[in-house]
Amino acid sequence: MDIRSERIISLKALIVHNSACHVSVVNDSISNLINALNSKDVATVYADSADDAAAVLNNDETIELVLLDWVMSDSEQNNESAKRVIQSLRRKNQSIPLFLLLDNRQAENLNHEIMRETDELIWVQEDTPFFLAGRIHSAILAYRDKIVPPLTRAIFEFAEKYEYSWHTPGHAGGTAFMKSAVGRAFHDYFGENLLRSDLSISVGELGSLLDHSGPIGDSEKFCARVFGADRAYTVTNGSSMSNRVIMMSSVARDDYALCDRNAHKSTEQALTMTGVIPTYLMPSRNYLGIIGPVYARQLSGDAVKEAIASNPLATDKNKKPLHSIITNSTYDGLTYHVPTVIKQLNSSVDRIHFDEAWYGYARFNPLYAERFGMYGEPDDYPRDLPTIFTTTSTHKLLAALSQASLIGVRDGRNSVPHERFNEAYMMHASTSPLYPIIMANEVSAEMMRGQSGQHLTTESITEAVRFRQAVRRIRRELQENDDWFFSTWNADFVPDPESGKKISFEDAPLSLLVTDPRCWELREGDIWHGFKGIEDSYCMLDPIKVSVVMPGVATDGSLENAGIPAALVTAFLSQKGIQVEKTTDFTILFLFSLGITKGKYGTLINALLKFKDAYDNNIPVKHLLYAHEDECPEAFKNKGLKDLANEMFLFFKETDLIKVQEKAFTILPKPVLTPAEAYIRLVHNDIETVSVDDLYNRTLATGVVPYPPGIPMIMPGENAGDKDSPYIKYLQILQLWDRRFPGFGHDIHGVENKNGVYYVQCLKESI
Ligand SMILES: *Cc1c(COP(=O)(O)O)cnc(C)c1O
């Protein structure tokens, strides 16, 4: 197949050659070879030492072949330079073609190891430059052929045929857009290739997403292999759809399911659609308000029985749950030891569903071994254990397009066979999926396959660790002078594998922190994580999800004398063009994703230092937090940054916000109706709007999810409780905050803020 076309970037080879240690006829031959390559549209990049070559290989991902001079120096005995190039190349990429350039002197020292890593040996003086250039050209094309996954290849090939379209989509490869000015602008913006790849399901040779046939089916099989699943399903409406499909295939009305209370909205919707009766698993929560894992002991057979026994909706106390859903990792990067989860749940459920929307890279770095649903190899999975489902938003932390998601299935006990599963799948899928989304799924998989996944993930982890160490070193230096700085949420000390002693995080070698999971595991009794009584090594913090911690909260959850609410820092960073992932009361989450560029964190540290200076000097907020001074609310016009921080911090103290929040998120409200029953009332308009102050003893029609922490405080069909209700109290405090601090308001799903009053949808009659 020739997938070289005007659509694809030109071919490129790296030539590693040191002319100083060759006679001129050899150098002439190499020059001629380069000319011949260029005439065949193969661009060449040049490096004249091993270091130079390593730098090019690290920075230029478009190189598709390496031509390496076996003799790089007159002074070395054992061709060390060339060997180093081979090593660094193969560490990163096993399959890129490597041609070794030899002159007539030097074939000794070529042992079998070197030969194994090499694809071809060429004697530059023996063959003509055009012949050699031809071989190189074909090797590059063969390599491309190998790395392009099935559907992408089929689409590339299809585009080459330039067929007339007599089917939908009606824009017919983009030509309809050319008939108007706005259409033309749209066409030019995205380019012809995207529009010509937007094809109908009636193009039979591309297969079908709904019956998983042809190149689309091959694409799913390819993804299954890469992610370690027995089966994979490509999804074009996000993991939101994936979660709903899995639940719909596994449970039906009045079945029982176990459900992590820390679950995404799509899980709540799946509960509504299926009519299942959920029993919630309550996750832990620490002094910073970070939501942790559901402890292992809560997953034991006895604990599950007890949870069902105390669930008023689960009236048949002998009925077993069929399905269990767990969020792995959590938003803040807490990951489960999956074999332990399976062992614990084994006696209770036949199917375990890990929502791994934020965690698609886990398989590709040994740091995360056994901490993701598809751990190990499918062939090694004992089939009498529960069936495992996973959902991955490939667009979130792998390089795919928005809406791309993958479902993985590992068949164990009481699995859902493909035919049955597909009924649920088709219920949620469009009959007209966008092919570039499906292509992006398999491209994201190919990018992670083999060595390159480990290379890419190691890069993100390394940058995250460097950032964490840098912040903590600055903090240590400043603290020595009784000054303050931010911190990062991770262990203060890590075990040194050589001495067995503990070394401080900021002094630990980078290589240790990047590769040793023990540096990130939560241990019982360690103070930093704050999850009391957590089982040793059951949970691991993912280094790439970095929570920066504000000063102000002690590890026992009490508030210190002064502190800085994170919302202020986020507002400050935003004015500096830095957008964060998530802000809680006293932490800010930064993601070190695959898209990270080296040293990007330097700008962030810089901005944090600038915040510190502005805070210490109490600079007026009107100059700091707003694009234009007149956007600053009247109430803050004369306030400095420190004044405002103090005022906010005092609010936390006076309202006891942290303690109230803890209660609201650790005690389950009383369920009155299932989410499905509450939804029926909603559809029948059997509901009314109720203000927060009147919420006592009311049952909610829609859920309430405050951000942070972003987990449901009250689910649809649950009762808000009586006069002592922590839920109502918490909402009242947030309501008061929103009035006092305009512009710093809370985002609460399920709550409407009308002129400073919070309203919630409740069922009409109280039950
Ligand atoms: C984002 C997210 C989803 C939904 O994924 P989309 O691809 O955005 O539809 C599901 N679960 C969790 C935990 C998420 O964070």
Ligand as a Chemical Component Dictionary entry (heavy atoms), coordinates in Angstrom:
data_LIG
# 
_chem_comp.id                   LIG 
_chem_comp.type                 NON-POLYMER 
_chem_comp.pdbx_formal_charge   0 
_chem_comp.three_letter_code    LIG 
# 
loop_
_chem_comp_atom.comp_id 
_chem_comp_atom.atom_id 
_chem_comp_atom.alt_atom_id 
_chem_comp_atom.type_symbol 
_chem_comp_atom.charge 
_chem_comp_atom.model_Cartn_x 
_chem_comp_atom.model_Cartn_y 
_chem_comp_atom.model_Cartn_z 
_chem_comp_atom.pdbx_ordinal 
LIG C1 C1 C 0 -15.398 12.911 32.154 1  
LIG C2 C2 C 0 -15.852 11.706 32.849 2  
LIG C3 C3 C 0 -16.790 10.839 32.271 3  
LIG C4 C4 C 0 -17.456 11.157 30.973 4  
LIG O1 O1 O 0 -16.572 11.167 29.926 5  
LIG P1 P1 P 0 -16.867 11.969 28.548 6  
LIG O2 O2 O 0 -15.865 11.366 27.648 7  
LIG O3 O3 O 0 -16.655 13.405 28.844 8  
LIG O4 O4 O 0 -18.257 11.675 28.152 9  
LIG C5 C5 C 0 -17.114 9.686  32.936 10 
LIG N1 N1 N 0 -16.564 9.404  34.133 11 
LIG C6 C6 C 0 -15.681 10.204 34.734 12 
LIG C7 C7 C 0 -15.106 9.807  36.042 13 
LIG C8 C8 C 0 -15.311 11.395 34.115 14 
LIG O5 O5 O 0 -14.460 12.213 34.724 15 
# 
loop_
_chem_comp_bond.comp_id 
_chem_comp_bond.atom_id_1 
_chem_comp_bond.atom_id_2 
_chem_comp_bond.value_order 
_chem_comp_bond.pdbx_ordinal 
LIG C1 C2 SING 1  
LIG C2 C3 SING 2  
LIG C2 C8 DOUB 3  
LIG C3 C4 SING 4  
LIG C3 C5 DOUB 5  
LIG C4 O1 SING 6  
LIG O1 P1 SING 7  
LIG P1 O2 DOUB 8  
LIG P1 O3 SING 9  
LIG P1 O4 SING 10 
LIG C5 N1 SING 11 
LIG N1 C6 DOUB 12 
LIG C6 C7 SING 13 
LIG C6 C8 SING 14 
LIG C8 O5 SING 15 
# 
